[in-house]
């Protein structure tokens, strides 16, 4: 994947992760504890999958696109 395409795609994936994080913040305030645990697990799995399966390969090919600290893990 060329760098320009990778940059655009990574930005959308990062935005999706950000939106999932915001949804989790809202869920923390609004959901009962039993429902919250399932929601947390599901959001965590989706964020992990987006990161591992989609963003990590982009960052491996174009390390300059990775946010600070991401490649240090």
C-alpha positions as CSV (number, residue, x, y, z in Angstrom):
1,X,0.0,0.0,0.0
2,X,1.4,3.4,-0.9
3,X,2.0,5.9,1.9
4,X,-0.7,8.3,0.9
5,X,-3.4,5.6,0.9
6,X,-2.0,4.2,4.1
7,X,-2.2,7.6,5.8
8,X,-5.9,8.1,4.8
9,X,-6.9,4.6,5.8
10,X,-5.0,4.8,9.1
11,X,-6.7,8.1,9.9
12,X,-10.2,6.5,9.4
13,X,-9.3,3.5,11.5
14,X,-7.9,5.7,14.3
15,X,-11.1,7.8,14.2
16,X,-13.1,4.5,14.5
17,X,-11.1,3.5,17.6
18,X,-11.7,7.0,19.0
19,X,-15.4,6.7,18.5
20,X,-15.5,3.3,20.1
21,X,-13.6,4.8,23.1
22,X,-16.2,7.6,23.3
23,X,-19.0,5.1,23.2
24,X,-17.4,3.2,26.1
25,X,-17.2,6.4,28.1
26,X,-20.9,6.9,27.6
27,X,-21.6,3.3,28.5
28,X,-19.7,3.7,31.7
29,X,-22.2,6.4,32.8
30,X,-25.4,5.0,31.3
31,X,-25.3,1.2,31.5
32,X,-26.0,-1.1,34.5
33,X,-23.0,-3.0,35.6
34,X,-24.0,-6.3,34.1
35,X,-24.5,-4.9,30.6
36,X,-21.4,-2.7,31.0
37,X,-19.1,-5.7,31.4
38,X,-20.3,-7.3,28.2
39,X,-20.1,-3.9,26.4
40,X,-16.5,-3.4,27.6
41,X,-15.4,-6.8,26.5
42,X,-17.0,-6.3,23.0
43,X,-15.5,-2.8,22.5
44,X,-12.1,-4.0,23.7
45,X,-12.2,-6.9,21.3
46,X,-13.1,-4.6,18.4
47,X,-10.5,-2.1,19.2
48,X,-7.9,-4.8,19.5
49,X,-8.9,-6.3,16.2
50,X,-8.8,-3.0,14.4
51,X,-5.3,-2.3,15.9
52,X,-3.8,-5.7,15.4
53,X,-5.3,-6.8,12.1
54,X,-5.5,-3.4,10.3
55,X,-3.4,-0.7,11.9
56,X,-0.3,-2.7,12.9
57,X,0.4,-3.9,9.3
58,X,0.1,-0.3,8.1
59,X,2.4,1.0,10.8
60,X,4.9,-1.9,10.0
61,X,5.0,-0.8,6.4
62,X,5.0,2.9,7.2
63,X,6.4,3.4,10.7
64,X,6.3,7.2,10.3
65,X,2.5,7.1,10.3
66,X,2.3,5.4,13.8
67,X,1.4,7.7,16.7
68,X,4.2,8.3,19.2
69,X,4.8,5.3,21.4
70,X,2.7,2.8,19.4
71,X,5.7,1.0,18.0
72,X,7.4,0.9,21.4
73,X,5.1,-1.9,22.6
